[in-house]
Amino acid sequence: MENSQEKKSQKNNPRLEDLALGTTRYIGSSLSLVLHSILFVGIFALQWLDFSFDKIMLILTTAVSLEAIYLSIFIQMTVNHQGHTLAEVSEDVDDISEDVEEISKDIDDIQEDVEDLGEEIEKGDEELALKHQTGQEKVIHIESILKELLQEVRELRDKK
């Protein structure tokens, strides 16, 4: 129930989520560090404009406290977004793993069929062997294609 409510909330607030992601990206930048440093130096420079040290500290403390509150909210929103993204990727990986297992079972079945055909060829006469030889070549070809597909699926899974 909560998960569906969270999804509805996320769909209703894409701008707010984009703002949170953008803010955390900006706060983690060199430009943010430089601007904050300039801001703090500027606040302390208010002493030259006859502001008392107590008023300067009151302004600085209030500004830093409010900024810390909002930053913690934005950072938590970003963490929540990343958590949802990781959950979706995890589901995709699980689906791919199931597909790989099914393909692997199919390859095993084909391998068994190929082995059975090989035994029939050894036991049967030349005419039967000729009929199965072309079929066996087809099965071997299909098996090689399935192996290539399995390799590609594994590579996709590793990339995610």
JOJOSUL-V990259 format. One line per field, one symbol per residue. ss: DSSP state (2 for helix, 1 for strand, 0 for the rest). phi: phi as a letter, one per 40 degrees, with the letter a starting at -180 (. if undefined). burial: b if it has 16 or more other C-alpha atoms within 10 Angstrom, else e. Layout:
BEGIN
ss=???
phi=???
burial=???
END
This chain:
BEGIN
ss=0222222222220222222222222220022222222222222222222000222222222222222222222222222222222222222222222222222222222222222222222220022222222222222222222222222222222220
phi=.cccccccccccbcccccccccccccccbcdcccccccdcccccccdcbgcccccccccccccccccccccccccccccccccccccccccccccccccccccccccccccccccccccccccccccccccccccccccccccccccccccccccccccc
burial=eeeeeeeeeeeeeeeebeebbebbeeeeeeeeeeeeeeeeeeeeeeeeeeeeeeebeeebeeeeeeeeeebeebbebbeebeeeeeeeeeeebeebeeebeebeeebeebeeebeebbeebeeeeeeebeebeeebeebeeebeebeeebeebeeebeee
END
